[in-house]
């Protein structure tokens, strides 16, 4: 996801409504310092300094939706205890973007997770909870509440931590309410099997949960693909989205090739609630009309920011923009490939059923015409490789004084464009070697060429590929830009 796409998506999020149904918790953090070991037992003594309470579980999903600008209807169960009053108060503090649809069950405690923390180290977690399913009048009220909360929502999120709120009747109510409004249903669950959720749009296990649910390993890409295929046989869900920590995300949709989305490695300070953040970002972006690829990229960016914070933290639009800008350079560098890595990437793309395109040029001073050209080229394929002439190659073609920008600068700028998936430098007079190695499905050049003049065109056609000529934006060229700069210097 590039900056323009992120800003466009962030601008579409405010006011988009999401219903979040599931196990509501209160997260309590007790912070202090440790300077000695207890004389009673070999344990640290925590000198308490402060305490913080916040919504957890489904409540943390709601908090993240609100922090990103969305409107969320939060459906959950609380007990008739002090923690239940805390949960209601915390929902109220998030108004007006969180609407609380809380059902009170006087016969069960509000789920409370207390963490004792010294510095950045969590010393102990104490849970107060009851995991039996809600029944009777409480379940009936919950079903009615789900239907009310889902009105006007673009997405219904089910956050099932296995604490008893997400019963079969609640799941059915969520599906029925979503069907009435055309909303998608996405489930994030700790369940042993996802079959009970029925024909929903997406289930979001992590790799360990997918392994547990399918009895299959999920370490490598190939193992995950087999596990996803098995999951789609076992479950009625339309798709499976697997979060794989530093390995990224894998997506399997019925009838389509499984795709893998890499993520930029980030230092993990605290992984608490990162899955909630990802679910919130995914659901809200889909409610705002984002495509699945952009929604996944948005969720990866948001969860990457969340793991850099302490506790069950939320992320803000400004933090996402800052994170994208800081990662931009490293992401661009990762797109610059040797010929061998290009071949490896092409093989991976083809295994996913993707169409590969290739174009080339000097791209000395990138201008509006280049951007329009590359955008059009990317529209003719699923992945676009750009071959870029080395400095020596440019000099041989253009003469002394060229290039204006060195190869590293030109390659990085190209790699920073969303339309470009891989940049492959070459030193030869023509890119024929790269073309033969990549074996693209479509070869693209500007409309100032004819098909017969395109280097490598006959070879690409020989293996069933095609040659396409992209439109040229009048009034923009590197030569003209250099001439204008020269006139300004003389003036």
Buried (B, 14 or more C-beta within 10 A) or exposed (E): BBEEBBBBBBEBBEEBBBBBBBBBBBBBBBBBEBEEEEEEEEEBBBEEEEEEBBBBBBBBBBBBBBBBBBBBBBBBBBBBBEBBBBBBEBBEEBEEBBBBBBBBBEEBBBBBBBBBBBEEEBBEEEEBBEEEBBEEEBBEBBBEBBBEBBEEBBBBBBBBBBBBBBBEBBBBBBBEBBEEBEBBBBBBBBBEEBBBBBEBBBBBBBBEBBBBBBEBBBEEBEBBBBBBBBBBEEBBBBBBBBBBBEBBBBBBBEEEEBBBBEBBEBEEBBEBBBBBBBBBBBBBBBBBEBEBEBBBBBBBBBBBBBBBBBBBBBBBBEBBBEBBEEBBEEBBBEBBBEBEEBBEBBEEBBBBEBBBBBBBBBBBBBBEBBBBBBBBBBEBBBBBBBBBBBBEBBBBEBEEEBBBBEBEEBBBBBBBBBBBBBBBBBEBEBBBBBBEBBBBBBBBBBEEBEBEEBBBBEBBEEEEBBBBBBEBBEEBBBEEBBEEEEEEEEE
